[in-house]
Amino acid sequence: MTSTATWNRIIVVVALALILALVNWSIWAKERHLAEGEMVYLELAPVDPRSLMQGDYMALNFEVGNLIREALYAQRREGGERQAADGHVVVSLDAQRIAHFERLDSGEDALDADEMRINYRMRNGQVRFATDAFFFQEGHAERYEPARYGQFRVNERGEPLLVSLHGAELELLGEMER
């Protein structure tokens, strides 16, 4: 007969193996998303200047998000079909891969060659794409002050993943000087 202590050890080992497998799968999925996702730039929109830089992060708001909020408000005002709190937006991409709002989407609409579907979430009345903040090393805030665009990788399901911040000419911000 096996003792209770042995069974407890077996349960702990199996649980630990499952946790490690889930963590590694999650890491693999994010790495795949970064490697295979389509690159797109979303223009930053102004945020409350008091929250622009807070310690070691920058609060983010995107112009496309403001346009989504306006479109949702217009739908409610006109008594049209009400969109869910989370949804999809169709954006067109210019030659530099900067996204421009086209329309709200049910997730079923056919896309033109220069269009992309991106998922968004509504949180506390604000539209969010992946995150509402960009974290950086403490003391490096000045490197990100000229930020005008967020670069995202968008997977085949329309899920965006924030990669970096860029300036007005799409130059990468925050790289260490060598």
C-alpha positions as CSV (number, residue, x, y, z in Angstrom):
1,M,0.0,0.0,0.0
2,T,1.1,3.5,-0.8
3,S,1.2,6.0,2.0
4,T,-0.6,9.3,2.0
5,A,2.7,11.2,1.9
6,T,3.7,9.4,-1.4
7,W,0.4,10.3,-3.0
8,N,0.8,13.9,-1.9
9,R,4.3,14.0,-3.5
10,I,2.8,12.5,-6.7
11,I,0.1,15.1,-6.8
12,V,2.6,17.9,-6.2
13,V,4.9,16.7,-9.0
14,V,2.0,16.3,-11.4
15,A,0.6,19.8,-10.5
16,L,4.1,21.4,-10.9
17,A,4.6,19.7,-14.3
18,L,1.2,21.0,-15.5
19,I,2.0,24.5,-14.3
20,L,5.3,24.5,-16.0
21,A,3.8,23.2,-19.2
22,L,1.1,25.9,-19.2
23,V,3.7,28.6,-18.5
24,N,5.9,27.4,-21.3
25,W,3.0,27.1,-23.7
26,S,2.0,30.7,-22.9
27,I,5.6,31.9,-23.6
28,W,5.7,30.0,-26.8
29,A,2.4,31.5,-27.9
30,K,3.6,35.1,-27.2
31,E,6.9,34.5,-29.0
32,R,5.0,33.1,-32.0
33,H,2.6,36.1,-31.9
34,L,5.6,38.5,-32.0
35,A,7.3,36.6,-34.8
36,E,4.3,36.0,-37.1
37,G,1.9,38.8,-36.3
38,E,1.4,41.6,-38.8
39,M,3.0,44.9,-37.9
40,V,0.8,47.9,-37.5
41,Y,1.2,51.3,-36.0
42,L,-1.5,53.0,-33.9
43,E,-1.3,56.7,-33.4
44,L,-1.2,57.9,-29.8
45,A,-3.9,60.3,-28.7
46,P,-3.4,62.8,-26.0
47,V,-3.9,61.6,-22.4
48,D,-4.2,63.6,-19.2
49,P,-0.8,65.3,-18.9
50,R,-0.6,64.4,-15.3
51,S,-0.8,60.7,-16.1
52,L,1.4,60.8,-19.3
53,M,4.5,59.8,-17.3
54,Q,4.1,58.2,-13.9
55,G,7.2,56.7,-12.5
56,D,8.3,53.9,-14.7
57,Y,5.4,53.8,-17.2
58,M,3.5,55.9,-19.7
59,A,-0.3,55.9,-19.8
60,L,-1.5,55.2,-23.4
61,N,-4.5,56.2,-25.3
62,F,-4.9,55.7,-29.1
63,E,-6.6,57.9,-31.7
64,V,-8.4,54.9,-33.2
65,G,-9.8,54.1,-29.8
66,N,-11.3,57.6,-29.6
67,L,-12.9,57.1,-33.0
68,I,-14.3,53.7,-31.8
69,R,-15.9,55.4,-28.8
70,E,-17.4,58.1,-31.0
71,A,-18.8,55.5,-33.4
72,L,-20.3,53.5,-30.5
73,Y,-21.9,56.7,-29.1
74,A,-23.3,57.5,-32.5
75,Q,-24.9,54.0,-32.8
76,R,-26.5,54.4,-29.3
77,R,-27.8,57.9,-30.1
78,E,-29.3,56.8,-33.4
79,G,-30.9,53.8,-31.7
80,G,-29.1,51.4,-33.9
81,E,-27.8,48.0,-33.0
82,R,-25.8,48.2,-29.8
83,Q,-22.2,46.9,-30.0
84,A,-20.9,44.7,-27.2
85,A,-18.3,46.2,-24.8
86,D,-15.6,44.3,-26.6
87,G,-15.4,44.1,-30.3
88,H,-13.6,44.5,-33.6
89,V,-12.6,47.5,-35.6
90,V,-11.6,47.5,-39.2
91,V,-8.7,49.8,-40.0
92,S,-7.0,50.6,-43.3
93,L,-3.2,50.6,-43.5
94,D,-1.3,53.2,-45.4
95,A,2.1,52.6,-47.0
96,Q,3.9,53.0,-43.6
97,R,1.4,50.5,-42.0
98,I,-0.2,53.3,-39.9
99,A,-3.8,52.2,-39.0
100,H,-6.7,54.5,-39.9
101,F,-10.2,53.9,-38.6
102,E,-12.7,52.6,-41.2
103,R,-15.6,51.1,-39.3
104,L,-16.8,49.0,-36.4
105,D,-17.0,45.3,-37.4
106,S,-19.0,42.3,-36.4
107,G,-16.0,40.1,-37.1
108,E,-17.7,38.7,-40.2
109,D,-17.2,41.5,-42.8
110,A,-15.0,40.9,-45.8
111,L,-11.8,42.9,-45.7
112,D,-10.2,44.9,-48.5
113,A,-6.6,44.1,-49.3
114,D,-5.4,47.1,-47.3
115,E,-7.6,46.5,-44.3
116,M,-7.1,44.7,-41.0
117,R,-9.4,43.6,-38.2
118,I,-8.2,44.5,-34.7
119,N,-9.8,43.4,-31.4
120,Y,-10.5,46.1,-28.8
121,R,-11.9,46.0,-25.2
122,M,-13.9,48.7,-23.4
123,R,-12.7,49.2,-19.8
124,N,-14.1,52.0,-17.7
125,G,-15.4,53.9,-20.7
126,Q,-12.0,53.7,-22.5
127,V,-11.1,51.7,-25.5
128,R,-8.0,49.4,-24.9
129,F,-5.8,47.6,-27.3
130,A,-3.7,45.0,-25.4
131,T,-2.7,47.5,-22.7
132,D,-3.2,51.0,-21.5
133,A,0.4,51.5,-20.3
134,F,3.9,51.1,-21.6
135,F,6.5,50.2,-18.9
136,F,10.1,51.2,-19.1
137,Q,13.2,51.3,-16.9
138,E,13.1,53.9,-14.1
139,G,14.9,57.1,-15.0
140,H,14.3,56.7,-18.8
141,A,11.1,58.6,-19.2
142,E,12.7,61.3,-21.4
143,R,13.5,58.7,-24.0
144,Y,9.7,58.1,-24.5
145,E,8.4,61.7,-24.3
146,P,8.4,62.2,-28.1
147,A,6.2,59.0,-28.6
148,R,3.6,59.4,-31.3
149,Y,2.9,55.8,-32.3
150,G,2.6,52.4,-30.7
151,Q,3.9,49.4,-32.8
152,F,1.7,46.3,-32.5
153,R,1.9,42.8,-33.8
154,V,-1.6,41.6,-34.7
155,N,-2.2,37.8,-35.0
156,E,-4.7,36.1,-37.4
157,R,-7.4,36.4,-34.7
158,G,-7.0,40.2,-34.6
159,E,-5.4,40.2,-31.2
160,P,-2.9,43.1,-30.8
161,L,0.4,42.9,-28.8
162,L,2.2,46.1,-28.1
163,V,5.9,45.8,-29.1
164,S,7.4,49.3,-28.9
165,L,6.9,53.1,-29.0
166,H,7.9,55.2,-32.0
167,G,8.3,58.9,-32.7
168,A,6.7,61.1,-35.3
169,E,8.9,59.7,-38.1
170,L,8.3,56.1,-36.9
171,E,11.8,56.0,-35.3
172,L,12.1,53.5,-32.5
173,L,12.3,55.1,-29.1
174,G,14.1,53.9,-26.0
175,E,17.1,52.1,-27.6
176,M,20.3,52.5,-25.6
177,E,22.9,54.8,-27.1
178,R,26.1,52.9,-27.9
